[in-house]
């Protein structure tokens, strides 16, 4: 892992009308870190990820990527190489063949004409087939995406990210709709790929168990603020109980 700062937030704030979604967040994330973002529902996890992705404008403070303000990045090729997003809904086009959904990771490189032409005559299919092989779906390339299982569709979304090659992956509840066995499988694969590619991975999760198992740093949020930000091995059951306001018993 590099010591280079990849993402820096300084007093980051986001308001939605009168509601404070993010309140003066400050943190630094280094290149190659694998970070789990946890906290109760409504804590601000998705808003934070959407802010880093440039999908919602921040209300105050500063957000830097590679030392540059997020606002200086134009949408398109440059930003697509910086940040990629994966969600629990997969963001795939169901009626298309798997290979076309994977090659959507090249859209910012190709431009409109080549992207449309690729729907007729598949362009750079070797890249897509290689990515599908890496996520364990080489035989599914020409199947209709909507016919795949939820776990398989999430693998297709990961293959799309492999083609896109962003430096930062933002995963917003990527396994929330999967059963425990598929969720384990997807998180193991996602963290393995990110580590091999030296990508920075920030994943919001409901499961503390998965956060502890697959990530080396945990940032917790509560009421739009950072509750704790610690190496995984320093996160105690007592801290987690306070985060989720559990009166008695353990934390899974």
N, C-alpha and C positions, 0 to 999 in steps of 0.2 A: 504494500500500500504506500502511496506517495504521501509526502508531507504537505503537498500543495493544497491550498484552500480552494475547494470547488464551489461551495455555496456559503455566503455570509448574509446573515440577517441582523440588522441593527434597528432595534425599537420598531419592529414591523407591526403595523396596525391595519386592521380591516374592519370597516363598519358596513352593515347592511341597514340602511335607514337609521333607526335608533338602536339597533342591536350591535353590540361589540362582538364580532366573531373572533378577532385576534387582537390581543392586548399587549403591545410593547414586547414582542418576542425578539430575543437576541440569541444567536447561536452561530457556530461555525462548523461546517461539514467538509471533511477532507476527501480528496479523490480516493476512490476505492473503498470507502466505508460502506458497511452493510448495516442499515439503521432501521429499527422497528419503531413505528409511531403508534403509541397506544393511548387509551383514555376512554372515558365514558362516551356514549353517543351524544353528539352535540358539542363536543369539547373543542372542535375547530380543526380536526385532522384533515378533512377533505378540503376545507377552505385554505389551509396552509399549502397542501399539495397543488391545488388549483392556482394559488398565487405564484408558486415557483414555476408552474407550467405556463404562466402568462395568460391563463384563462380568465382570471378575475383581477382587475386592477387593485393595487394596494391603496389604502387611504392615507398612510403615513409611514415614516421610517424609510429604510433603505434595504434593498434586496440585490445582492451582487452574485453574478455567476462568472467565475474566472476573473474576479476583480473588477468586472464591468457592471454597471447598473443594468438590471433586467430590461429597463425601458429602452436601452440602446440597441437591443437585438430586434431585428425585423423578423416577422414571421416568414418561414420559408426554409431554404436550404441550410443556412448557417445555424438557425435555432434548432432545426430538426436534428442536427448533429450534436447539439448540446443536450437536449432534453427529449425523452420519450415517455409516453404514458401508457399504462396498462390498467384496466379497470375490471370490476367483477362482471360487468355486462359484456366484456370482451371487445366491443366496438368493431365487430366484424359485419360484413355484408352477407347475410345468410344465403341468398340465391346464387352467389358467385362460387366458383370452384375454389378450393383451398389455396391453390397456387396463386390465384389473383389476390386473395386477401394477404398472403405473405408478401407479395411484390408491392403491396400498398406502402411498404416501408421504403420504397424507392421513389415515391411520388414527388418528393421535394427535389430529388436529383433530376428526374426525367422531364418535368414540365407537362403541360396539358396534352399535347399531341402524342408524345410517346406513351403516356399513360393510357390514353384511349386506344391507341394502336395495339398496345399490349393485350387488351381485352380480345382482340381479333387474332393476333399472332403473338403468343407469349414471348416477352422479351427477357433476356438474362435469366432464363428458367433454371440454369445450373446453380445460381445463387440461392434461389428459393428451395430447390431440392436439397442442397447442402444444409440449409437452415432447418428444413423439415426432418432431415435425418438426425440432426443434432438434438431435436426435441422428441425423437422417437416416433415420427409419423411419416416416414418416407413413402409408404404405400397409400397415403391419403391425398396425395397432391391434386388429383383430378376429381375428387369427390365433392359433392355440393356441401358447402360449409355447414348449413343448417341441419344436415343429417348426422353430424358428429355429436358426441356426448359433450357435456359441459367441460369436463376435464380436457378432452381433445381440443375443444375450441379455445380453451385458455392456452394450450400448447401452440396452436396456430398463432395466437396473439404474441406469444413469446418468439416464435419464428419470425414474425413480422419485425419485432424489435431487433433480432439478430441481423436482419437485412438493413434496417435503418441505422444501426450502430451508434446510438446516442451515448454520450459520455455519462449522462445521468438518467436513471430509470426511476420514475415515480409510479409506484404500484398502489392504487387505492382499493383496499379491501379485495385483493385479487382472488381470494379463495372463499369469500363469504357465501357463495352460492354452491359450493362443492361439498361433498361428503368428506368425512375426516381422512379417509385413505387417499382420495384424489387430492385433497388439500395438502397433505404431507408431501405427496409426490411433486406437486407443482412448486411448492416452496423450496424443496430440495433442489429442483432443477433451476429455478429462478436464481437462487443465491449462488449456486455452482457456476452458472453462466456469467453472472455479474463478477464473481471473483476471478474467473479465468480471463475475462476481458478487461479487468481492472476498472469496471464501471462503478459509479456511485449509485447505491440502491437505497431508496427510502420507501418503506412499505407500511401502510397503515393496516392495523390488524385489530380484531376483537379478541383474539386468543393470546393470552399471556404465555401460554405453553409454547406456541409457535414462535413468539418473540424471543423467548429464552433459548429455544432449540437452534434457531437458524441465524440469529443476528448477534453482532458483537457490541452493539450499542443500542440503548433504548431511550427514546425521548418520550416522555409522557405529557399529556395535555389535559387540562381541566379548566372549564369556563374560559376558554380562549387564551389561557396562559400556560407556560411551561411549568409543570409540577415538579418533575425531576428530569435530569439528563445525565445518564450514567453508563459506564461500561456494564454489560449484561451481568457479569458476575457480582457486581455490587448492588444489584436490585434485589432487595429483601422482600419477603412476604409481608412484613409490616408496612413497608412503603406502598406496596400494591394494595393492601387492605385499606390504607388511608386514601389512596387514589380513587378506589371504587367504593369507598365508604362501607366496607364490609365489617359488620359488628363483631362477628366471631367466625371461627373456622378458617380453613386454609384458602389459598388462592391457587387455581389450577393453571 
